[in-house]
Amino acid sequence: MVNDDDKSAEVFSVFPRFLDTPGLIEQDFRLMFGEQTANKFLERWPTTYKAGVIKESHGLVPSTDLLDLMRNAERSTEVENGWDSDMSTIILLLHLLPPSAQGRKRPGKISASNATGTSMQQHLDNIAQSSQPYLLAQGPTKSSIHSFFIAIDKHALPCQATTSVGALDELFKAHYVFGTSYSPVLNNFFTFLQTSIYNIYVGKTKETPRIAELRARMVR
């Protein structure tokens, strides 16, 4: 229904439990793809891909922000006012898989810096209507996030997960449960997760050479 512009606003009127019942996205995704596929990200991220992302990030052109992310990613303890190790590594993966030229031309959503310090409702009121889901993190500091939400169509759906890795897992699955496309800016990022970790529609999904190269370097 989300892919239908005339019906996208009706989704949460028809299925209101998504607005207040954590776990429904996970439940529906498991019905669509099965237990094995549903478990792949949480199983493979800590054992294979997290270390691979950190290793590959050492080849990026360094900047102050990038070096901070790398330090946080490699720490076993949290850094005050910094992202936790997993979220830092997830952001490093974004640096490794930047958007295509076409994706860069598309207007982005409200930035993390602009969203910081606002209430949930203020944030939802200030964004444009969007059928492409993204994460909202709630907490006093980056290192003290206590809850995550998936924002879609100006609604905030509570995540069942309380960790950054679990929240990203739910965000990815929300695209399939609600039948929405990836944001152009994040297309390479989500396509990598889809084909390399979840193994969904492998061989049927168009990949950039960078995605195939990065996967090969991490799993060899």
N, C-alpha and C positions, 0 to 999 in steps of 0.2 A: 504493500500500500504506500510506503514511503516514496517509491519511485514514481508514483502517480501524483503529479502536482495537485490535482483536484481533491485527492483523498489524503495527502500526507498529514494535514492538520487534524484528520479524524482518527488517526491511529490510536491515540491514547484516550480518546473517548470510547472507542470500541473495546480497547484492552487497557482499562485504567489500572489494573493491578501492577503493570510495569512501573508505575509511578511511585509505588510504596512497598513493593515486595522484592527484596534482593534475591537473586538466584534464578529468576525466570529466564534471563538471557542464556545462562548456562544450561538450564533444563531444555530449552528449545533447540539450542545448538547441538546438544547430545542426541536429540531426536533426529536432527538433520544429518549428522555426520558420524555418529557412533562414539562410544566411549574412548576407543583408542585414539582417534583424531583429536577429540576434545582434551585429552590429557597431554598431548605432545609438547605444547609450549612450556608448561610448568615442569615437565620432565627434562626437556632438552636445554632450556635456557641455562640453568645452573651448572650442568655437566659438560656442555660443549660450547654453546654460543656466547655466553658472557665472557669467558676467557678469550675467545676468538675475537670478539669486538674490541676488547681492551688491547690485545696484541696488534690488531690492524690499525687502531687509532694512533699508534706511535708513528705511523707513516704519514699522517696528516700534517699540513702546514700549521705549526703551533701558533696559538694566540693566547692571551691571558685567560679568556673564558674556557678555551679548550684544555689548557693545562690544569685549570681548576677542576674541570670535569674528570680528567684522567687521574688526578690525585684522589678525588673522592671515590672514583670507581675502584681504585686499587686498595682503598682503606677497608679494614675489617670493622672499624668503629665509625660511628656517625660524626660528621663535622657540623659544628654549630652554624646555622644559617646556610648550610649547603645541602644539596640533594643527597639522598642516601646512595649507597654503592650501586644498587640495581637501577635506580632512576638515572643516575649519572651515566651508566653504561648504555641505557636505552637512548639517551640523548646523543651519546657518542655514535651510536648506530645511525642516527639521523644525519650526523655529519659525514658518515661514510657513504650514505645513500642520498645525496642532495637531490632536489627536484630537477626535472628536465627543464629546458628553456621554456617549454609550453606551460609547465606547472608554475614557474616563477612569475609568469605574467598574470596569473589569477590572483585576485585580492585575497589576503589572508584574513583569518578571524582575529579577534582581539588578542593582543600579545600577552604573554605570561606576565610581563612587567606591568602592563595596564590592568590586568585582572587582579594582581596582588593587592590586598588590602580592601577589596570590595566584598560586600556580602553576596551570598548566592543569588538572591533575587535581583540585586543591582546588576550583577553580571548578566543574568538572563534578560533583563530589561534592556540592556545596552547593546546586545548583539543583534545582528540581522537574522532573519529566519534562515535556518540551514537544516537540510535533511541529512547532512554528513556528521556523524557523531564524533565527539572528542571528549577528553577527560577534563574534569574539574577536581582539583585536590583541595581539601579543607583542613586547615590547621594553623597554629600560631606562627610557625616557621617552616621552611622547606624540609628541615630535618625532623619535624614533629607533625607530620601529616596524620590525622586520625580518621579520615574518611575520604572516599573517592566517589565521584558521581560521573555518569555519562550524560553529557548535554546533547540533546537532539531536539530540533523543532521547538526551541525555547522552553524545553522541559529538562529537569535534572533527575535522572534515574539513579537511585542508590545502588552502588556496587556491593556485591557480597564480599568481595576481597577487601582486605585492609592493608595490603602491600602493593607497591608500585608494579611489581611483576604480575600479580594477580589482577590488578586493575587494567593493565594493558591487555592481558588475556581476554578479559571481558569486553574491552573496547573493540578488539579485533572481531570477536564473535558477534557483537552488536550489528556490524555491517551485514552479516548474513541473516541474522534473525529478522532485521527490519528491511532487508533487501535494498540497501543503499550502496552507492559506489564509494570508492575511496576518494578522499580529497585529492585534487590534482597535485597539491604541494607535497602530500604524503604518499603518493601512489607507489613510488619506488620502495619506500619503507614497508608499507603493508604488503606489497607484492612479494618482497623478500620473506616476510613472515609466512605468508600464505604458501609459497612454493617450496621454501627451504626448510621450514620447521613444521608447519601443519601438514604439508604435502597434499594440499587441496588443488585439484584441477591442474596438476603438473603436466606439462606438455600441451595444455590447452590455453594457457595464460601467456600473454606476451610479456617477455622479460627484456630488460635492457642488458647489454653486455656486462655492465658493472654488477648487476645482481648475480649473474651466473659466475662471474669472476670471484666475487666476494664469497659466495657459497663454496666454491671449489677450494679457496684458500683456507676456509674455516674447518672443513670436514676432511681434508687430506691427512 
